Amino acid sequence: QMVFAVGNPFGLQETVTQGIISAKGRRTTSEAANEFFQTSTTINPGNSGGPLIDIRGKVIGINNFIISRSGGSEGIGFAIPSNVARRVYDDIVQRGRVIHPWLGVVMRPLNPSLARQLGLNDARGALVAATMAGSPAERGGLSVGDVILSVNGHQIRDVKDLRNRVAEAEIGSPAIMEILRAGKPLQIKVLMEEEPDQ
């Protein structure tokens, strides 16, 4: 998909550069709770915060950062998807703050050795190590030892994947989860809630 970045690289106002979406759902080493679009569009200092636009003129992302050895663009840029930005914007406008969905689980990463012990074919999924008292997870029926494989149709590769899917969930709406319990597939419905104050 061809895209365009608009920004002020090095103070040059209203600069437009062209590239493609190299990958969707890219995860970085940062602790950001969302995935990014990776783009080959030239992005330099001054582009961050500018729009990433498709060929129809729709804003599909917000240019965020690059990976570079030189400090300049090397064709590896990242943009926050517009649906993530819209959700944050709507929260701030409607509630005055960003709302974080809450599942209420303690997760344990799966590795090949642990997967074999649990009788799983591979290490995909997120293992439930504990559920918090009174949490959506507990009320929805998640149990210790369950392996979450998908949320609302999105496959769960690992714990970080689950965190991203929970962050995308709508508060007050059910999240349909495909899980493995004692090696048997099961579907449960968890009603997402707002994360409580600590």
C-alpha positions as CSV (number, residue, x, y, z in Angstrom):
1,Q,0.0,0.0,0.0
2,M,1.4,3.4,-1.1
3,V,1.5,6.0,1.6
4,F,2.8,9.6,2.1
5,A,4.3,11.3,5.2
6,V,3.7,15.0,5.8
7,G,5.8,16.9,8.2
8,N,8.6,19.5,8.8
9,P,11.8,17.5,8.6
10,F,14.7,19.6,9.7
11,G,12.4,22.6,9.8
12,L,11.4,22.3,6.1
13,Q,7.7,23.0,6.4
14,E,5.0,21.0,4.6
15,T,7.4,18.4,3.2
16,V,5.8,15.3,1.6
17,T,7.6,12.0,1.1
18,Q,6.4,8.7,-0.4
19,G,6.8,5.1,0.5
20,I,4.8,1.9,1.3
21,I,3.5,0.1,4.3
22,S,6.3,-2.4,4.9
23,A,4.5,-4.3,7.7
24,K,1.4,-4.0,10.0
25,G,1.3,-5.1,13.6
26,R,5.0,-4.4,14.1
27,R,6.1,-4.6,17.7
28,T,9.1,-2.7,19.0
29,T,11.3,-3.0,22.1
30,S,9.4,-0.1,23.7
31,E,6.8,-0.6,26.3
32,A,4.1,1.0,24.2
33,A,0.8,-0.8,24.5
34,N,0.1,-0.8,20.8
35,E,1.5,-2.2,17.6
36,F,2.8,0.1,14.8
37,F,2.7,0.4,11.0
38,Q,6.2,0.0,9.6
39,T,6.8,2.2,6.6
40,S,9.6,2.9,4.0
41,T,8.4,6.5,3.7
42,T,11.3,8.9,4.5
43,I,10.9,10.1,8.0
44,N,13.4,12.5,9.6
45,P,13.5,14.7,12.7
46,G,10.5,17.0,12.4
47,N,8.2,14.4,10.9
48,S,7.1,12.9,14.3
49,G,3.4,13.8,15.0
50,G,2.7,14.4,11.3
51,P,0.2,12.3,9.4
52,L,0.8,9.1,7.4
53,I,-1.7,9.3,4.5
54,D,-3.0,6.7,2.0
55,I,-3.5,7.4,-1.7
56,R,-7.2,8.4,-1.0
57,G,-6.0,11.1,1.3
58,K,-7.1,9.4,4.5
59,V,-5.0,9.7,7.6
60,I,-4.1,6.1,8.5
61,G,-1.4,6.8,11.1
62,I,0.7,9.3,13.0
63,N,4.4,9.2,12.3
64,N,6.2,8.4,15.5
65,F,9.8,7.3,15.3
66,I,12.5,5.6,13.1
67,I,15.2,3.0,13.6
68,S,18.5,4.4,12.3
69,R,22.2,3.9,12.7
70,S,23.0,7.3,11.2
71,G,20.3,9.4,12.9
72,G,18.7,10.1,9.5
73,S,16.1,8.1,7.6
74,E,17.1,4.7,6.5
75,G,13.6,3.6,5.3
76,I,12.5,2.0,8.6
77,G,9.9,4.3,10.1
78,F,7.0,3.6,12.4
79,A,3.5,5.2,12.7
80,I,0.8,4.8,15.4
81,P,-2.3,3.5,13.6
82,S,-5.1,6.1,13.4
83,N,-7.6,3.8,15.2
84,V,-5.3,3.8,18.3
85,A,-4.9,7.6,18.1
86,R,-8.7,8.1,17.7
87,R,-9.4,5.9,20.7
88,V,-7.0,8.0,22.9
89,Y,-8.5,11.2,21.5
90,D,-12.1,10.1,22.2
91,D,-11.2,9.1,25.7
92,I,-9.6,12.5,26.4
93,V,-12.5,14.5,24.9
94,Q,-15.3,12.4,26.5
95,R,-13.7,11.6,29.9
96,G,-10.8,14.0,30.3
97,R,-8.3,11.1,30.5
98,V,-7.2,8.0,28.8
99,I,-9.2,4.9,29.8
100,H,-7.3,1.6,30.1
101,P,-9.3,-1.7,29.7
102,W,-8.7,-4.2,32.4
103,L,-8.6,-8.0,32.2
104,G,-7.1,-8.8,35.6
105,V,-4.7,-11.6,35.0
106,V,-1.1,-12.4,35.8
107,M,0.4,-14.0,32.7
108,R,3.4,-16.3,32.3
109,P,5.2,-16.5,29.0
110,L,5.1,-19.8,27.2
111,N,8.3,-21.4,26.0
112,P,8.8,-24.7,24.1
113,S,9.7,-26.6,27.3
114,L,6.7,-25.3,29.2
115,A,4.4,-25.9,26.2
116,R,5.5,-29.6,26.1
117,Q,4.8,-30.0,29.8
118,L,1.3,-28.7,29.2
119,G,0.8,-31.0,26.2
120,L,0.7,-28.2,23.7
121,N,1.8,-28.5,20.1
122,D,3.7,-25.2,20.2
123,A,4.4,-22.2,22.4
124,R,1.8,-19.8,20.9
125,G,-0.6,-18.2,23.3
126,A,-0.5,-16.7,26.8
127,L,-0.6,-18.8,29.9
128,V,-2.8,-17.6,32.8
129,A,-0.7,-17.8,36.0
130,A,-3.3,-16.2,38.3
131,T,-6.6,-14.2,38.1
132,M,-7.2,-11.2,40.4
133,A,-10.1,-11.3,42.8
134,G,-13.2,-9.6,41.4
135,S,-11.6,-9.0,38.0
136,P,-13.3,-9.4,34.6
137,A,-11.1,-12.5,34.1
138,E,-12.3,-14.2,37.3
139,R,-16.0,-13.3,36.6
140,G,-15.6,-14.5,33.0
141,G,-14.4,-17.9,34.0
142,L,-10.6,-17.7,33.2
143,S,-8.7,-20.1,35.4
144,V,-5.1,-20.7,36.3
145,G,-3.5,-22.9,33.6
146,D,-5.7,-21.7,30.8
147,V,-3.9,-20.8,27.6
148,I,-5.4,-17.8,25.7
149,L,-5.2,-18.4,22.0
150,S,-7.3,-15.6,20.5
151,V,-9.3,-12.5,21.6
152,N,-12.2,-11.4,19.4
153,G,-10.8,-13.4,16.5
154,H,-7.2,-12.0,16.8
155,Q,-4.6,-14.8,17.4
156,I,-2.5,-14.4,20.5
157,R,1.1,-15.2,19.9
158,D,2.4,-14.3,23.4
159,V,1.9,-12.2,26.5
160,K,2.7,-9.0,24.8
161,D,0.2,-9.8,22.1
162,L,-2.5,-10.3,24.7
163,R,-1.7,-7.0,26.4
164,N,-2.1,-5.3,23.0
165,R,-5.5,-6.9,22.4
166,V,-6.7,-6.0,25.9
167,A,-5.6,-2.4,25.3
168,E,-7.8,-2.4,22.1
169,A,-10.9,-3.8,23.8
170,E,-13.9,-1.6,24.4
171,I,-14.9,-1.2,28.1
172,G,-18.4,-2.6,28.7
173,S,-18.2,-4.9,25.6
174,P,-17.6,-8.6,25.7
175,A,-14.2,-10.0,24.6
176,I,-14.6,-13.5,23.1
177,M,-11.6,-15.6,24.0
178,E,-10.6,-18.9,22.6
179,I,-8.7,-20.9,25.2
180,L,-7.2,-24.3,25.9
181,R,-8.0,-25.7,29.3
182,A,-6.3,-29.0,30.1
183,G,-5.7,-29.4,26.4
184,K,-9.3,-29.0,25.4
185,P,-10.5,-26.0,23.3
186,L,-13.1,-23.7,25.0
187,Q,-14.7,-20.4,24.3
188,I,-15.4,-17.9,27.0
189,K,-16.8,-14.4,27.1
190,V,-15.2,-11.7,29.4
191,L,-16.9,-8.4,29.9
192,M,-14.1,-5.8,29.8
193,E,-13.9,-3.1,32.6
194,E,-12.0,0.0,33.2
195,E,-8.7,-0.5,35.1
196,P,-9.2,0.4,38.7
197,D,-7.2,3.1,40.5
198,Q,-4.2,1.6,42.2
